[in-house]
Amino acid sequence: MNHYVLHDAKDTVAVVVVEGVKAGMTLNGWIMDEDKATSTVALQDIPIGHKIALKDMKVGDTVWKYGIDMGKVVADVKAGQHAHVHNIKTKRW
């Protein structure tokens, strides 16, 4: 079972696609563009449809999703943490 999906191997976040992701769970992921598997451990509960960080990122780092620049980190985030509006913002505003 895949718990999250990402499009490109360079993506730094992925979308959680199942309910019930809890801190401490080992999650399986699917890299769509390469049809490869990946995994990470959830450090926090993450709601379905929200993002999980796939690598440690610092304030100012670019966030990659769908193989494109989708924003910047505004609060440090570790791999496995919930990545959402509290630590990522668009670069547009």
N, C-alpha and C positions, 0 to 999 in steps of 0.2 A: 504494500500500500504506500502510495506517495502522500506525504503530508504537506509538501510545498512544491511549487514549480518556479522555474526561472527560464528565461529564453536563451540567454547567452552566458557562456562560462565566465565572462568578465563581470557579470552582474554582482553587485555587492549586497543586494537584498532580493528576497523571493517572496511570493505570495503564498500564505498558508491557505490550503484548500480543503481542510477538514475541521470539524468542530472538536473541541476538547483537548487542544494542545496545552499541556501543563508543564511547568518548570520541571526540569530533570528528565524529560522524555527525550529519547534519541529519535530524531525525525529523519525520514527518508525523503529525498528530493529528486526531481527529474529536470535535467538540463535539456530543454526541448530542441534547440538547434543542433545539438550533437547526439541526441538520444542516449544520454549517459546518466548514470545514477550518481548521487552525492548524498551526504548525510551531515547532520549537525545536532548538537544537543541544545534544546530550548533552555534558556536561563530564566525565562519568565513565562507566565501564561500568555498565550497569543490568540486573539479571536480569529475566527475564519474570515478571510478576505483582507486581513491586515498583513503587514510585512514582517519578516524575520531577517535580522542582519546576518550576513554570511561571513563577515570578517570584521575585525576591530576597525573602527573609524574614529577619527578625531575631528573636532570642530573645524569647519572649513573644507573638509574632504568632500569630493564629488560622490554622489550616490548614483550608482548605475542600476537601471531596471529596464528590461526589454532591450538591452544592448545600447541604451541611450542615457545621456546625462539627464536625470530626473530631479535633481536638486542638490542641496548641500546639507551637511551635518551641522546642527546648531547646538548639540550637546553630545559629548562623547558617547559612543555606543560600542558594545562588545558583541562579538559573534555569538548568536543565539538569543540576543535580546529582541524585544518588541521594537520595531522601527516604524514610527508613526509621526504625527504632527508635533509631539513633544521633543523629538530629537532630529527631525528632518523638515526642511522647508524648501519650497520652490525658489529658484533663483530669479524668477520673474518679478517678484515684489520685494 
